[in-house]
Structures are given as C-alpha cells and as structure tokens.
Amino acid sequence: MKIHEYQAKEIFNKYGIPIPGTAVCSTVEEVLAAYGESPRTVAIKAQVHVGGRGKAGGVKLAKTREEALSAASKILGMEIKGLVVEKVLVDDAVKIESEFYIGFTNDRNTKSVMMMASAEGGVEIEEVAKNFPEKIIKLPIDPRFGLMDFQARDVAMKLFGDIKTTRRAATIFKKLYRCYVEMDSSLTEINPLVLTPDGELIAIDAKMNFDDNALFRHPEIEAMRETTADEAKEIDAKNKGLSYIKLDGEIGCMVNGAGLAMATMDMIKLYGGNPANFLDIGGSSNPQKVVDAMNILLSDDNVKVVMINIFGGITRCDDVARGLVEAMGKIDITVPVVARLSGTNSEEGIKILSECDLITAGSMSEAAKKAIALAG
C-alpha cells in the first residue's frame, strides 16, 4: 500500500523527523488560505501516487500570493501519468545548500532491512543506482540489534564529513529506522534530505509504502488508503480468495498456484505474447471462484483472449470446468477462451468443456501459442 507525501510527512512528524511547515489543500481557496497574506516562498506539490511530478509540471515554487493562485490553478485537476491531481501540498520553501538521499527497504538477498544513503539526493535513486552505483552507501541491518548508533554515525560521516552535522543526521537516521520498523513499512525514504546554509537538516520530501499483510495492525494506515480502479480490483479479488495483479498485456491468465502462474506468464513471453495479469484461483475446488475470476479478467478492456491453465492436484479439473460452464452462462464472454486442463479429473473436465464454445489445448505451450495467435 502507498500513501501520499503529506501523509508520510504526518508520520515523520510524529517520530520527530524534521519537516518544513506544510498544509494539504484540495481547492485553490485552501491554497490561498495556507499561503496567507504576507509574501513568502512556498512549494506547491501535486499529491499523486506516481513519480516524476516535477517533470510533469506538478511541482511549482510560488513567491507571491498571485503566483500561488496561478500554480494551484494549474496543478489542481491536471493529469499526471493518468492520475488526476485532487490535492496539493503547500510547503514552506527551504534554502538548500546540498541534498541527500536516505531510505530503508527490505532486501531479500541479505534477508534484512537495507539502509541506503547517497549524496546524490533530489534525483531518482534508481537512476543513481544505474549510472553511479558507487555513490550509494548500502548497509544491511541485523534485525536482532536494529540500526546501532555507531552504524548511523558511520553512514552520516561518509555523507557529511563534519561531526556536528553527523550527529544530527545520525539521530534522524535512527528515528527513520524506528518509523520503518514500527509502522511495518516496506519502503521508507527521504529524497531529498536537505542541508540548509544554517546547518539544519530537513526532510522536504517523504515516501512510505506498507506491507499489506501487516495492515491489520495499523488501522490508522489502512484508513489512509486511496485506491485506484486497478487497486480496488485487486482488493476485491483478495476478498474473493483470488490473487490478482494487473499487467500491461492482452492475454488474460487464469491459473491455479503461484508457481504455475509465473510459468504460464513466462511461456506466453517465450512465444512472443504479453500477459495481461497474474491471477491465481488457488487450490480449492470451488466453481464460484472461476466465475469471479472470469468477471475480473473480462473487466480489463485490454484483454483480447483468456488463457486458462489448470493443473489438478488439490484443485479438481472437473470443478474448474463446471465453473467455466457456469461463467459462460452468466457472463457475456466476448473474447476467445483457450483452456488447458491436466491432472485430477482432467478427462472429465475436458469432456465438460467440449460442450462449450471454447478452445482446448493438450499442453501449456500449445495453449500459449493458440492464445497468442488469437490475440494477434
């Protein structure tokens, strides 16, 4: 789960991480009220769940009330990567001497939280990692001890070089790590953490993502969720016992088991096609799941063909076939459907499907080739 910058800053503030004066606004009038009557410089920033806001014109500086009015009028309602800006953040502008990046994320290779820091703040960390990997400091953190004082000071000294700033930075790093762990975050970062000419350190941007599986411990975070249409579909699928993730292709996939789902998508890519989703109906023999899965697949306008790949272990192929028959009777299926059934009761399942207007295949590769041909 993602939250907006203004929400992440609210959490940072609770943990004592320094942020600029800030106000979230939904209308031009609210922006003017937040700006006030006296001239000052503010940053007006679009609040959307995508990167590249600045490049898209979603971040503007305003030095007068008139400029704040103009910036708010342009940003509110604009579209950035398909998302409409409904809120902006009005931040007090900060004088910047230098910019830094600091973040924490899960690292599967070291099986620990990974602390990352760089003096190349203010730009996308992915670009720094790609072009200048040597400029990123990485520190795996032992979960038994957490981020220790000497580790925080060591990273800070490498970034800042003087003891006074190092001490301030190390304190912020420790607070950020505690925030990351206690909030069950999967990503917490400041980009940039700025050093002002007066020697202050301020987080002028904030980003937090959360582990969905831990949200039951954080109802206050769950309440911050603002779902897109695709995210709402994924939540609906989860509530129905399905695992669904939308992708960008045109071949809808219905599979039982995560491993088989990954193999199916790999097979489609191998033969030149593009999967439209990951959809795992799980291991139960419940025809209603097939009906629900088909509804979800067909709600994606990009889907030109559906490929069903079932290996019957716990899941019985005849139950999946009955679910398909039921779905085809309830739903107006306007795209071709290719089905491959193998395993428990597969012969009975194939016999049931022979009575329907769909295409069968004897192997996964055959099903993939037929689906790709139909999608083309």
N, C-alpha and C positions, 0 to 999 in steps of 0.2 A: 504494500500500500504506500502511495505517495501522499505527501501533504504539500501545501504551498509554502513559499518563503516566509510569509507573515506568520504562519502557524509554527514553523520551525523556530522563528525568532522568539515567539512567545515561550516556547520550551527552553530555548537558550537562556532567556532572561531569568527563568525560574532556577536555573543552575548557576546563575551568577556569571555567565559569559557576556562580556561587554558588547552591546549592540548600539546603533545610533538611535536617536529619537525617531519613533515610527508611528504611522497610523494607516489602517487599511480602510479603503474607501470604495464605494460602489457607484457613486454618482459624481458628476462634475461639482455639484454644490458641496458635497462632502470633502472633495479635494480642496476647494477654496476655503472651507472652514478649517481644515487641517493646516493649510498654509498660513492662515492668519492675515493680519493687515500690514505687519511690518515686513519690509523687504528682507529676504534671506534666500539662500540657495538650497534647493531640495532635489532629490532624485525621485522621479515618478516611474514606477516599475510595474509592468504588466504581471499579473498573477495567473499563470497557466502552467500545466504540467508538461512542459516541453522546454528544451534548451534552446539557445540561440535567440533569446528575446531581444538582446541589444541589436543584433544584426538585422532583425525583422522590424526594428523601429519601436520596440516595446519598452525601451528604457530611455528616458529623456531627463536632462537637467533643466531646472527652471529657476531663474534668478529673480523674477518678479511675479507678482500676482497674475499679471496678464499672460506671462509665459506658462505659469502653472495651469491657467484656464485652457490655453491652447494645447498644451501637452496632454492634459486629461481628456480633452475633447477628441484628440486624435487616437489615443490609446484605448480608451473605453469603447468597446464594440468592435475593435479591429480583430482580424482573424490571423492567428499565428499557427502555422502548420495544422490548419483545420480546426483549431480551437478558438472560440470567441472569448475575448477578454471581458470578464464581468466584474473584476475587482482590480484595483491598483494599490500599490504600497507607496506611501509618501514618506520617504526617509530624509532625515537631516543630512545634508551633504557633508562629507568628511574630507579634510585636506589629506592628501596621500603622499607620503614620501616613498614608500615601497609596498609591494603586495606579495602575499604568501598564500600557499595552499596547505590546508591541514585536513585530514579525513581519516575515518575508521570504517572498515568494511570487513566482511567475512572472507577468509581466504581458505579455500579447500585444500590447497597444496600443503600448507603448514598446519591445517586443522586448528586455526586460531584466528583471533581478531588481528587484522593487519593495519598498522598505523602507517599512513603515507603523508609525507610532507615535501614541500618544494618551495624554492624561492621564486619559481615561475608562476605566481598567483595571478588571478584575473583572467586567465585563459583556460580553455577546456583541458582538464588533466589528461584526457585521452590523447590529445594532440602532443602534449609534452611527453607522455609515455612512448608515443610512436616515434617522434623526431629526436627527443633528447632524454632517453631513459636514464642516463647517468645523473640527471638533475632531480630525480625523485629519490627521496630517502624512504626506505621501507623497513619497518620494524615489526616482526611477529611478536605478539604479546602472549605470554604464558597465562592461560586462564586461571591458574591456581593463585597467581600473585597480582594479576592486573598490570596496569601501567605504573611502574615504580618511579619514584622521584628522580633517581639518577638517570633513568631512561628518558624521561620527559626533558630533563635539563640537557642531556647529551644532544637530543634532536634539536632543541631550541638553540643551543650554542652553535650547531652547524648552520642553522638558518640565519641567526642574528649576529653572532660574534662578540657581543658585549654582555657582561654579566647582568647588568640591570635589566635589560630587555629580556634576557634569557630567563630570569626568574619570573617575570610577568608572564611570558609565553608558556613556561612550564606549568604554571598554575592553570592557565586556560586549557592546555592540553589535558591535564588531569580531569578538569571539570567536563570537558567534551567527551572523554572516555567514559566517565561515570554516567553521563547522559546517554551515551550509546548503549551501554550495558543495561542500565536500569529501565530504559524505555523499549528494550527488545528491538532495537533498530537493526536493519541490515546494511544501512549506509548513513553515515552522519558526516557532513563535511562543511567547511568554511572556505569559500572561494570567491573573493579574497578575504583573508585576514590582513588588515592594513596597519602599517606603522605610520603614525602621523608625525609631522615635524616636531611636535611636543613630546614624542616618545610614547604616546598611547597606542595600545593595540585594540582594534575594534573589528568585530565581525560584521562587515557591511553586506554580506550575503549569507544565506543559511539553507541547507538542504538536508532533509531526512526522509529515508524510506524505512518501512517497517515490515517485520516478518508477520505475514497474515496469520500464521499458525499460533502466534502469541497474542493476538489482539484481544482474546477473551480476558487477558489480564489487564487490559488497558481500554476500558470503555470510553474514556475521555478522548483517546486517539481514534477509536472507531467512529466516534461522533464527528470527527473532522473529515471523514471520507466524502469526497465529491466524485462520484463515479461518472465515467464516460459511458456511451452506449455499449462499447465493447466490454468494459469492465463490469457493467451491470449484467451483461450476458454471461460472463464468466462466473459471477456470484450466483446467478440463477442456476447455472449448470451445477455448481458445487452443492447448492441446496437440494438438487435432484439426484445427487450421488454420482455426478459425472465430473470428469476433469477436462476442461476445455480452455484452450488458448488460441486466440485468433492470429493467423499469419496473413501473408500478402498474396498467396497463390490463388488458383482457381479450382483445385481438386479437393473437395471436402472429404475428410478421412474419418471413418468410424471404426474404431479398433478396440479390442479388449486387452488391457495390460499396457503399462507404460513402455516396457521394452519393445513390445511388438509395434506400438505406435511409432516409436523412434525409428525402428527398422523399416516400417512402411513409408515414412516420410523420406528416409534415405533411398529407398527403392525408387520412389517417384522422382527424386532428384537425379538418381543414377541414369534414368532413361529420358531425362530432359524435361520433366514436368515440375510443377510448383505446388506444394501442398497449401491448402487454404487454412488449415488449422491442425491443432493437436486435439483429439477427442478420444478419451478413454472411457468406455462404458463400464469398466470394472469387471469383477469376476462373478457377479450374481446372475442368476437365470431369471431375469425379470423383463418380460416383453415391453412393459411401460417405459423402461429405460431407453429402449430402441426408438420408441415413438418420440420421447423427449429429445433424444439425440438428433433424430432426423429434423425435428422442428428447429433446433438450434442451427444445424448445418444450413438449412434452406433459408434461414433468416439473413444469411450473408449473401448480398447481391453479387459478389464476385464468384461464387461457386457455380461452375458450369457443369460439373459432374461429381457424383458422390461415389467414393470407393469404400466398400465395406470389407474389412479383413478380419476374420474371426478365427481364432484357434481355440477349439473347445477343450478346456481342461475342466476347471470348475464350471465355466460358462458352457451351457449346452447349446449346440448349434441349432437344434430344432426350436428352442425357445427364442433365439435371436431371429430365426426365420419367421416365426409366428408374429413377433414384434414388428418385423418388416411388413408382413402382410397387413397387420393392423394399421401400421403407419400409412401405408399406401391407400388404405381405405378411408383414412381420416384426413389425410393431407393432400393438397393438390401439388403433387410432385411434378415439376415442370422440367427437370433435368434428368439425364440418363443416370442409372444406378448400376454400378458394377459390384458384384458380390463374390467373395471367395470364402468358403467355409471349410474348415479342416478340424478333425478331432472328434470329440464326443458327440455322437448322434449327427455327424455331418451328412451322412447319406440321407437320413430322414429330413434334415434341414434343406438339402439341395432339392429333394422331391417336393417339399412345400413351396420352395421358391420357383420351381418350374411352372407353377400355376400363375405366377405374377409376370408382369411386363418389366422384367429387368434382365441384366446380362450377368451370367455366371462365368467364373474362371476357376481353373484347376490348381493354379499356383499363385503366389504373391507376385512374381514377376509378370505373369500373364495378365493378372488383374491390373497392375500398374500400367502396362503397355496399352491395354484397352482403354483405361481411364484417360491416359494422355492423348490417345488418338481422338477420343470423343470430346475432350476439352479443347483440342486444336481448332 
